[in-house]
Amino acid sequence: MRVLVAGPSLHAISGVSTHVNLLLVAPWSDVSDDELTLTHFRVGSEGRNEGPAARIARLVLSPWQLAACLVARLLGRRVVLQIHGGRLPHELFAGRPWSAGLLRRVLRAADTIVALGKQEWHALRDFAPQARVELIPHAVAVVPAEALAARSMAAPELQLLFLGRLDAAKGLYELLDALDLLVRGGRQMRLVIAGDGPEEARLRSRIAELKLQPRVELAGARFGVDKQALLNQAHVFVLPSYGEGLPYALLEAMAAGMAPVVSAVGAVPDVVGYGEHGLLVAPRSIDQLVYALARLHDDRGLLARLGAASRARIEERFGLERFACSFARLYRQVGRPSRRRGDKPTIGPTASDRRV
């Protein structure tokens, strides 16, 4: 079976790019008897280093390139549409019936829609009842225990890590204000912000204004072994975002045994049980950030328990084999010919897909 995967550049700093890369390298032969061949088709501007001329050329040529690929749809090929977070449809198109109707037609046209979390799954089913919606969360590899030996839970300085795009909607300014209050209150903490984005210059200014330079490092975008080294060494992963789908950075941090302090948005509560795997905070709440981080600084036993539970959570529910099994089953069932022209295949989710 051949699968065309349309997505951004494989080198972009993006959860969608991470997902596409994971699909391309998934262990299909280990989980399915069917031969699966996945091909990437690049769409969008993420990850492209292009000038004005190159951008114009891409916009002119891309529709024709994509049209050539979509001819296969006219020949009866199946379409799987994956939704990677963002605002829920009933919120996005509130008061805009024409746009909502158009989106419903798009969703119904797909043979199957894949959602990342329960909230999104329920919202899509309610918004487009005739569409077929599957729940398949992201997955990551669990970090071997020996790779985490360098992390000391007894270290006096609590190591915090933010990993992602430098955007105000990620809650970075609230995080800096919370850290300022904690440091001035006498707690020893250090924050590494790894990523790039439009807020870098303003973040540097805010860090200088709060006199946090010794305590905060803007480390730039990190990849491969450099990123993994940050994940293996830090104690707490912090993502006080205003909105998310299911952040890969969160899964990677938990797989490395970090305790997460994250906003209870999107599919995050599907992964992080409060007080069981990490601590959840409300978006934009500096007070809740201060409380959560102070609690982990002061209670290293809790810090260690949450880190161990996070790693076990990923191994049990968000491993690569489960991810590959779910998509192999989906591709196999979607690819079966229907009895009547226009029929959509019947897809029965496995228990592991529902137990997020």
C-alpha positions in Angstrom: 0.0 0.0 0.0 1.3 3.4 -0.9 0.6 6.5 1.3 1.2 10.1 0.4 1.8 12.2 3.5 1.3 16.0 2.9 3.0 18.2 5.5 5.5 20.9 6.1 9.3 20.7 5.7 10.8 17.7 7.5 13.3 20.1 9.0 10.8 22.7 10.4 10.6 23.3 14.1 7.0 22.1 14.3 4.9 19.4 15.9 3.5 18.6 12.5 7.0 18.1 11.1 7.9 15.9 14.0 4.7 13.8 13.4 5.5 13.5 9.6 9.0 12.4 10.4 7.7 9.8 12.8 5.3 8.4 10.3 8.1 8.1 7.7 10.4 6.1 10.1 7.7 4.1 12.0 8.5 0.3 12.3 5.7 -0.7 9.8 7.2 -4.1 9.0 7.2 -5.0 12.7 3.5 -4.3 13.3 1.8 -5.1 9.9 1.9 -7.9 7.4 0.9 -5.4 4.7 3.7 -3.6 2.9 3.4 0.1 3.5 5.3 2.8 1.5 5.0 6.4 2.7 6.1 9.3 0.6 6.3 12.9 1.9 4.8 15.8 -0.2 5.9 19.2 1.2 3.2 21.9 1.6 3.2 25.3 3.3 6.0 27.6 4.3 7.2 26.1 7.6 10.9 25.2 7.5 11.6 26.9 4.2 14.4 29.4 3.9 13.1 31.4 0.9 13.3 34.9 -0.4 10.4 36.8 -2.1 11.1 35.2 -5.6 11.2 31.7 -4.2 8.0 32.3 -2.3 6.2 33.5 -5.4 7.5 30.5 -7.3 6.3 28.1 -4.6 2.8 29.7 -4.5 2.6 29.5 -8.3 3.8 25.9 -8.6 2.5 24.3 -5.5 -1.2 24.1 -6.5 -0.2 22.3 -9.8 2.1 20.0 -8.0 -0.6 19.1 -5.4 -3.2 18.8 -8.1 -1.1 16.1 -9.8 -1.0 14.2 -6.6 -4.7 14.6 -5.9 -5.7 13.1 -9.3 -5.4 9.8 -7.4 -8.4 10.9 -5.2 -10.5 11.2 -8.4 -9.5 7.6 -9.1 -11.0 6.4 -5.9 -8.0 6.7 -3.6 -8.7 7.2 0.1 -8.0 10.4 2.1 -7.0 10.5 5.8 -7.1 14.0 7.3 -5.2 14.6 10.5 -6.0 17.5 12.8 -3.0 18.8 14.8 -4.6 21.0 17.4 -5.6 24.6 17.1 -9.0 26.1 18.0 -12.0 23.7 18.0 -14.3 24.1 15.0 -17.4 25.3 16.9 -15.2 28.0 18.5 -13.3 29.0 15.3 -16.5 29.4 13.2 -18.9 30.7 15.9 -21.3 33.1 14.1 -19.9 32.2 10.7 -22.4 29.6 9.3 -21.0 29.8 5.7 -17.5 29.0 6.8 -18.7 26.3 9.2 -20.7 24.7 6.4 -17.7 24.6 4.2 -15.5 23.0 6.8 -18.2 20.3 7.4 -18.1 19.5 3.7 -14.3 19.2 3.8 -14.5 16.9 6.9 -17.2 14.7 5.4 -15.2 14.4 2.1 -12.3 12.7 4.0 -12.6 9.0 4.5 -11.3 9.3 8.0 -10.3 12.2 10.3 -7.6 11.6 13.0 -7.7 13.6 16.2 -5.0 13.8 18.8 -7.1 14.0 22.0 -10.5 13.3 23.6 -11.6 17.0 23.6 -10.8 17.4 19.9 -12.3 13.9 19.1 -15.6 14.8 20.7 -15.7 18.3 19.2 -15.2 17.0 15.7 -17.8 14.3 16.1 -20.3 16.9 17.3 -19.4 19.4 14.6 -19.6 16.9 11.7 -21.6 13.9 12.8 -21.4 12.2 9.4 -17.6 12.3 9.4 -15.6 9.3 10.7 -13.3 10.5 13.4 -10.5 8.4 14.9 -8.5 9.1 18.1 -4.7 8.4 17.7 -2.4 10.4 19.9 1.2 11.2 19.2 4.0 8.9 20.3 7.7 9.1 21.2 10.5 6.7 22.2 11.2 6.3 25.9 14.7 7.4 27.0 16.8 4.5 28.4 17.3 4.8 32.2 21.1 4.8 32.0 20.9 8.0 29.9 19.3 9.8 32.8 22.0 9.0 35.3 23.5 12.6 35.2 20.3 14.1 36.5 20.5 14.7 40.3 17.1 15.4 42.0 19.1 16.6 45.1 20.8 19.4 43.2 20.1 22.7 45.0 19.3 24.5 41.8 16.1 23.4 40.1 16.6 23.1 36.3 13.6 24.3 34.2 13.3 23.7 30.5 11.0 25.3 27.9 11.2 23.7 24.5 9.2 25.1 21.6 8.5 28.1 19.4 9.2 31.5 20.9 5.7 32.9 20.8 3.8 35.0 23.3 0.9 32.5 23.2 3.2 29.9 24.7 3.0 31.7 28.1 6.7 32.7 28.1 6.2 36.2 29.6 4.1 34.7 32.4 6.9 32.2 33.0 9.5 34.9 33.2 7.4 36.9 35.7 6.8 33.7 37.8 10.6 32.9 37.8 11.3 36.5 38.9 9.0 36.1 41.9 10.5 32.8 42.8 14.1 33.9 42.6 13.4 37.1 44.6 11.8 34.8 47.1 15.1 32.9 47.6 14.5 29.8 45.5 17.4 28.6 43.3 16.2 28.0 39.8 17.6 28.2 36.3 15.5 28.3 33.1 16.7 27.2 29.6 14.4 28.4 26.8 15.2 26.3 23.7 13.7 27.4 20.4 13.4 30.3 18.0 10.5 32.5 16.8 9.2 36.0 16.5 9.5 36.9 20.2 13.2 36.4 20.7 14.2 40.0 20.7 11.4 41.0 23.1 12.2 38.1 25.4 15.8 39.2 25.6 14.6 42.7 26.6 12.2 41.3 29.2 14.9 39.1 30.7 17.3 42.1 30.9 14.5 44.3 32.4 13.9 41.7 35.2 17.7 41.2 35.7 17.3 37.5 35.1 20.3 37.0 32.8 22.2 34.8 35.2 19.1 32.6 35.6 17.7 32.4 32.1 19.4 31.2 28.9 18.0 31.6 25.4 19.6 28.6 23.9 18.2 28.8 20.4 16.7 25.9 18.5 18.1 22.5 19.5 18.0 19.3 17.5 19.1 15.6 17.8 21.6 14.9 20.5 21.8 18.5 21.7 18.0 18.6 22.3 18.1 15.2 24.0 20.9 16.4 26.3 18.7 19.3 27.5 15.8 16.8 28.1 18.0 14.4 30.0 19.5 17.0 32.3 16.6 19.3 33.3 14.2 18.5 36.2 11.0 20.3 35.1 9.4 20.8 31.7 7.4 24.1 31.6 4.8 24.8 28.9 2.2 27.4 30.2 0.7 27.7 26.7 -2.7 29.4 26.0 -3.7 26.6 23.7 -2.2 23.3 22.4 -3.2 20.1 20.6 -0.9 17.4 21.9 2.7 18.9 22.1 5.5 16.6 21.1 7.8 18.5 23.4 5.7 17.4 26.3 5.8 13.8 25.4 9.6 14.0 24.8 10.1 15.6 28.2 8.0 13.0 30.0 9.8 10.2 28.1 13.0 11.6 29.5 11.6 11.4 33.1 11.0 15.1 33.6 8.1 16.4 35.7 5.8 18.6 33.6 4.3 21.9 34.7 1.9 22.6 31.8 -1.4 24.4 31.0 -4.5 22.2 31.1 -5.4 22.9 27.4 -6.1 20.7 24.4 -5.1 17.1 24.8 -2.7 17.8 27.6 -5.0 16.6 30.4 -5.3 13.3 28.4 -1.6 12.7 29.1 -0.9 14.4 32.4 -2.9 13.5 35.5 -2.7 16.3 38.1 -0.5 15.2 40.9 0.1 11.8 39.2 2.3 12.6 36.3 2.8 16.4 36.7 1.2 19.7 37.7 -1.5 21.5 35.6 -1.9 25.2 35.6 -4.5 27.6 34.1 -3.3 29.6 31.1 -2.1 33.1 31.9 -1.9 32.4 35.7 1.3 33.6 37.1 0.2 32.7 40.6 -0.4 29.0 39.7 3.0 28.8 38.0 4.7 30.2 41.1 2.8 27.7 43.3 3.6 24.7 41.1 7.3 25.5 40.6 7.8 26.3 44.2 6.2 23.0 45.2 8.6 21.0 43.0 11.6 23.1 44.2 10.7 22.4 47.9 9.6 18.7 47.6 12.2 16.7 45.7 10.5 13.5 46.6 7.4 14.7 44.7 9.7 15.8 41.8 11.2 12.3 41.5 7.9 10.6 41.7 6.3 12.7 39.0 9.3 12.2 36.7 9.2 8.4 37.1 5.4 8.3 36.6 5.7 10.5 33.5 8.3 8.2 31.9 6.1 5.1 32.8 3.1 6.9 31.3 4.8 7.4 27.9 6.1 3.8 27.9 2.6 2.4 28.6 0.4 4.6 26.4 2.4 6.7 24.0 5.1 4.3 22.7 6.2 4.0 19.0 4.9 0.5 18.6 1.3 1.5 19.6 1.5 4.5 17.3 2.6 2.3 14.4 0.0 -0.4 15.1 -2.8 2.2 15.2 -1.9 3.8 11.9 -1.2 0.5 10.2 -4.7 -0.6 11.2 -6.2 2.7 10.0 -4.4 2.6 6.6 -5.3 -1.1 6.2 -9.0 -0.5 6.9 -9.3 2.7 5.0 -7.6 1.1 2.0 -10.2 -1.7 1.7 -12.5 -1.3 -1.2 -16.1 -0.4 -0.4 -19.0 -2.5 -1.6 -20.7 0.4 -3.2 -19.2 3.4 -4.8 -18.9 6.3 -2.4 -19.2 4.2 0.7 -16.7 4.9 3.5 -15.0 2.0 5.2 -16.2 0.9 8.6 -13.4 1.6 11.2 -13.5 0.1 14.7 -11.0 1.8 17.0 -8.9 -0.5 19.2 -9.1 -0.4 23.0 -5.6 1.1 23.1 -6.7 4.0 21.0 -9.5 4.9 23.4 -7.4 4.5 26.6 -5.5 7.7 26.3 
